[in-house]
Amino acid sequence: MRSKPFKMLRTVAAAVILFGFTAASTGAVPETVSAAAGESTAAARLDLWTPSHVDAPQIPLTFIYATGKAGTVTVDLLVKPEGAGEYRKASLEGGTSFETAGDQSKFTIYWNKEKDAIPPGTSVDLRLTATDADGGETGYDLNRLRLERRDAVRNHIDNYLIYYGQWTDSLIEQAREKYRMVILDTRTGITPEQIAKLRAGKDPHDASDDVLVLGYVSLGEDLRTEGMTPEQMKQDARFVLDGTGPSTDPRPGAPFPKGAPISQDINLKGKPTNGGYAPFYLNDNFATFGTIGNAGEPDFNTNFKAAFVNPGHPEWFKVLREMTLQADHVSGIDELLTVYGCDGLFMDTLDTAAPNSFTDASSSNQGQFEWLPRGSDSLWRTSGRRTRTGFCWRIGGCFYTIRICLPTPII
């Protein structure tokens, strides 16, 4: 399911997409307001980004410190678990002193909640304090941050928004007022700061109303190639690699074996054509009919003009993880979960692995790649090991196109 850009989907279909799905309430960048923990310096402002993945043993806490003077600022964190009467000093790992240039700077500290013996599922209040060289303090309080395990996450989402258009301050305000989950695409220019503000929810100081944000990922099509020709792809090393692709169905009787069993030991990488492209591209449409595309060239989605890929190929998984918006005009998994601070992933274009019988010559976008499901399953297992993906949901059945994941980042 490829949603067209700039389209808003409101709460009508929430029960369909989010059946059995939920998310932990987590904090985010608040609005630029100060809540002093001590005597605040008038020229300084502190905004806390609380973490998107609160079940990790060590939690990165990102904050913005804005001041009118250069110098050293020292940071301290206090924590008060639910039921406790007083705040206590939190265990921080790494540096807690930073140099400011007299402007707005972004820093990160690391809270070791495991050392502080904070049990999973606990709700805590956090108080972050920044002290400048003159002793002036600026603080920020974030309350009711629930450190919820992924296997305990249930029934927190009752509405959602999918929006792939340009984000403005006005739209962010609307979204965080109305929705509990937002699915977005970083290709439209949204910044980490805007995502953090969106995640903050209605009250930036209350983590219980925060918005879950999922980053869009295309698994079965390479969005980097959207609108390109095969000739253009060959001029770029990213799309060539070892040159053994595109690949085709490796089963005996292919092309189009008409439902022959997909064996447990099927070659997940496929049969190479040695056409001079990366091995994860596909050529089954041409191999089957001889009229769609050309021999030895990647098959393309005829609607969205991007090359089909084998989701289970290890080289493709490496690309999925390492893509960056600046270099590839598409954000990869690592960038979405770290730089952009997304809570999880919205995985699309799984229909590349649908049975051959699902489309035919009358379909607007034909696909003959039914040998891919075992490799796709391998992708889920691999991503779970390498990115510690906590829980994923397939919505709609074995070959439907939506997968929602709530991962835990590598710390």
Disulfide bonds with the S-S distance in Angstrom:
Cys392-Cys405 2.24
